Amino acid sequence: MTSSGSAERTLVLIKPDGVRRRLVSEILGRFERKGLGIDAMVLRRMDDRLADQHYAVHLAEPFYPGLRAFMTSGPLVALVLSGDGVVEMVRGMVGATDGRRAVPGTIRGDFATSGRENLVHAADSAETARREIALWFPGLD
Ligand SMILES: Nc1ncnc2c1ncn2[C@@H]1O[C@H](COP(=O)(O)OP(=O)(O)OP(=O)(O)O)[C@@H](O)[C@H]1O
């Protein structure tokens, strides 16, 4: 672990498809080469309870049961990235939700062809990032 003081932070997940497809270093490398800090990182599985907490806003969505089954289907990599403006910057690097519509040059645009198995999650606001970091890395300084 490294620490980068009080810079803005975001929570990113390299989803189970990213681990299965051996894209962890590719995805992580993009964030590193961009110049973002890695403040915390772990390989772990999401269980149903954590999925329900992480995706609380999506519990009632028709796609949620499939999303939960996918997100709990294997290990994923959770990480906290830091840097000025990192929340918006990382969302831009990840690209549109549906890999079929994501622009080339983005992670999903380059590597995903699915609306569900889209490789990466990134918090969508500073407030969401704080909530998700507390969920995945309780006690992180
Ligand atoms: N219509 C759908 N069908 C299947 N899965 C979906 C659909 N919409 C969203 N998902 C899945 O649920 C996740 C959360 O949806 P959301 O709308 O928050 O997308 P996002 O903000 O681009 O993605 P994330 O929150 O994972 O960064 C998506 O990343 C995708 O895996």
The ligand as an SDF file (V2000), in Angstrom:
LIG
                    3D

 31 33  0  0  0  0  0  0  0  0999 V2000
  -29.5010   -3.0780  -18.5570 N   0  0  0  0  0  0  0  0  0  0  0  0
  -28.5540   -3.7750  -17.9290 C   0  0  0  0  0  0  0  0  0  0  0  0
  -28.4480   -5.0930  -18.1150 N   0  0  0  0  0  0  0  0  0  0  0  0
  -27.5120   -5.8270  -17.4590 C   0  0  0  0  0  0  0  0  0  0  0  0
  -26.6210   -5.2990  -16.5990 N   0  0  0  0  0  0  0  0  0  0  0  0
  -26.6760   -3.9760  -16.3900 C   0  0  0  0  0  0  0  0  0  0  0  0
  -27.6290   -3.1470  -17.0420 C   0  0  0  0  0  0  0  0  0  0  0  0
  -27.4310   -1.8700  -16.6280 N   0  0  0  0  0  0  0  0  0  0  0  0
  -26.4100   -1.9240  -15.7680 C   0  0  0  0  0  0  0  0  0  0  0  0
  -25.9480   -3.1810  -15.6240 N   0  0  0  0  0  0  0  0  0  0  0  0
  -24.8480   -3.6240  -14.7870 C   0  0  0  0  0  0  0  0  0  0  0  0
  -24.9780   -2.9380  -13.5450 O   0  0  0  0  0  0  0  0  0  0  0  0
  -23.8110   -2.1420  -13.3160 C   0  0  0  0  0  0  0  0  0  0  0  0
  -24.2220   -0.8860  -12.5820 C   0  0  0  0  0  0  0  0  0  0  0  0
  -25.0320   -0.1070  -13.4210 O   0  0  0  0  0  0  0  0  0  0  0  0
  -24.8210    1.4700  -13.5200 P   0  0  0  0  0  0  0  0  0  0  0  0
  -25.9840    2.0160  -14.2440 O   0  0  0  0  0  0  0  0  0  0  0  0
  -24.4640    2.0040  -12.1620 O   0  0  0  0  0  0  0  0  0  0  0  0
  -23.5630    1.5320  -14.5080 O   0  0  0  0  0  0  0  0  0  0  0  0
  -22.1530    2.1970  -14.3710 P   0  0  0  0  0  0  0  0  0  0  0  0
  -22.2040    3.3240  -13.4020 O   0  0  0  0  0  0  0  0  0  0  0  0
  -21.5980    2.4500  -15.7400 O   0  0  0  0  0  0  0  0  0  0  0  0
  -21.3440    0.9770  -13.8130 O   0  0  0  0  0  0  0  0  0  0  0  0
  -20.6440    0.7950  -12.4190 P   0  0  0  0  0  0  0  0  0  0  0  0
  -21.6160    1.2720  -11.3580 O   0  0  0  0  0  0  0  0  0  0  0  0
  -20.3860   -0.7000  -12.3670 O   0  0  0  0  0  0  0  0  0  0  0  0
  -19.4050    1.6140  -12.5180 O   0  0  0  0  0  0  0  0  0  0  0  0
  -23.2200   -1.9330  -14.7110 C   0  0  0  0  0  0  0  0  0  0  0  0
  -21.8410   -1.6280  -14.6910 O   0  0  0  0  0  0  0  0  0  0  0  0
  -23.4890   -3.2730  -15.3610 C   0  0  0  0  0  0  0  0  0  0  0  0
  -22.5370   -4.2580  -14.9340 O   0  0  0  0  0  0  0  0  0  0  0  0
  1  2  1  0
  2  3  1  0
  2  7  2  0
  3  4  2  0
  4  5  1  0
  5  6  2  0
  6  7  1  0
  6 10  1  0
  7  8  1  0
  8  9  2  0
  9 10  1  0
 10 11  1  0
 11 12  1  0
 11 30  1  0
 12 13  1  0
 13 14  1  0
 13 28  1  0
 14 15  1  0
 15 16  1  0
 16 17  2  0
 16 18  1  0
 16 19  1  0
 19 20  1  0
 20 21  2  0
 20 22  1  0
 20 23  1  0
 23 24  1  0
 24 25  2  0
 24 26  1  0
 24 27  1  0
 28 29  1  0
 28 30  1  0
 30 31  1  0
M  END
$$$$
